[in-house]
């Protein structure tokens, strides 16, 4: 099982300096590269200080110029916000600049906040249909001359400019949850990214079961890879693990508030949650985080990851966005690289 880092520039307070936050993100990526992690993933979000990533290709190209080894993945671009010609060209240019190290992850998007602003009237169903039209079109544009007459896009004969370095094209990953998404990904020869979010390991197994069922439905397709993305904190003591669980409790309450899209937002920051509001989310509670997320001292983390490896996961991505201080993120990542990864060498 390979290991990767899933990271964004994360701003939780108006006093946080954006340049310092970016520099801190780069330092976490440096640790991942030098520590032998397989890949770095970063996503696409708009107008949200919670995860600042307006164009992941900019971040990945910067990382590619700094670090020569690690693979660089979009985790993920929001498919319905992209025209196929634009996505094919920008992704291919990123692949060219980084020397053939791009992995292209695509999702339908999840935040109503973003749908309202970038594509008013868009709903999750239509977003999913646009993603299903987008990916085959991008693959065809990478092959050469291609004209498209679809439900959502139409264009005359066009070729991606440039063409990607990797052949036949960079690996494509689809963020999948429901069985239809798994089936679409497998039928297209795409790898699969999954996240159980706040749920426990029974969901991790269920996601693998959905993937296996999709693979069985399309036996003519070579089995793709599957990656699981999970919040992870490697602690130096049980007290430290409990603190990590409390911090992730707060993070998930804010994640849920952004997702519900009901709370006032000003200057990219959502209105502060009260302690009472945080306590009112029992399935995001600190005990639930301690049980469900990958939180604990190295031996416990190794045991949990071995169970994921036994389920059949090809890659585990450490989701480091957490609202924690940079120092705590860095210390956890250092312990993961030093004390956890060698068990899988």
C-alpha positions, 0 to 999 in steps of 0.5 A: 500500500502506497502513502500520500498526503492530501493537503490544502492551504487552510485558513480558519481565522482572519488574523492568519497571514495567507503567505505564511499559510502557503509557506507552511503548506509547502513545508508539509509537502517538502516533508512528504516528498523527502519522507518518501510519500508516493504523491501529494494531492490538493483539490479545487475550491472557490471563495472558501478560506476553509480550503483555499485552492482556486486552481490546483494545477497552480499549486501542483506546478509550484510543487513540481518545480520544488520537488523532483520525485513525488507524484502530483494529483488533483484531489479533485477538480470539480468537473462541472466547473470545467469545459472539456477543452480547457481541462484537457489542455491545462491538465496536459500542460501541468503534466508537461511542466512536471515531467509526467507526474500528474494524476488527474482526480475529478469529482462532481463537487459537494458544496452548494455554496460553490454551485450557487456562485459558479454555476447557479441552478446546478444540482448534484444530479446534473453535476454528476451527469456533467462529470460523466460527459466530461471525462470521456471527452477529455480522454478523446481530446488527449488522443487527437482530433475530436468533435463533441456533441453532448448534452452539456457541451458541443464543440467542433474538431479540436485537439488538446494543446498541449498533449500530455507527456504520459501515455496514453494519458495521465491516470484519471481518478474519480471520487466515488461513493454510490455504486453508480459512481464506482461503475462509471469509474471502472467502466471508463478505466479510471482509478477510484478515490473514496472517503468515509468522512466521519464514518467508521471502518465499516464504511471503509469496507463498504466502499471497497465492497462497492468498488469490487462489485463494479469491477466484477460488473466490468470484467473486461476492464483491467482492475483500477487502483483504489485510494482511501482518504482519511483524517489522520493524526499520529499522536505521541501519547494518549492525551495527545490523541484525545486532543487530536480527536477534539480538534477534529470534532471542531473541524468536522462541525465546520465542515458540516456547516459549510456543507449545509450552506445555511450560516453567514459567511463574510470575507471567506470565513464562516460565522464562528460556531459556539461550543454549544453548537459544536456539542450538538453534533453527536456523530462528530463528537470527540469520542466518535472522531477518536474511534472512526478517524485514524488517531492514535500512537504509531502502533495503533495507526499501523494496526488500522492501516494494515486492516485497510491494506488487507481490504485491498486498498492500493493507496492511503492518503493522509488528510492533514486539513484539520484546523490544527496548528501548523506545529501539530500537523508537522509533528504528526506527519513527521511521526507518520513518516518516521514511525508508521511508514517503515512498517509497510516498506 
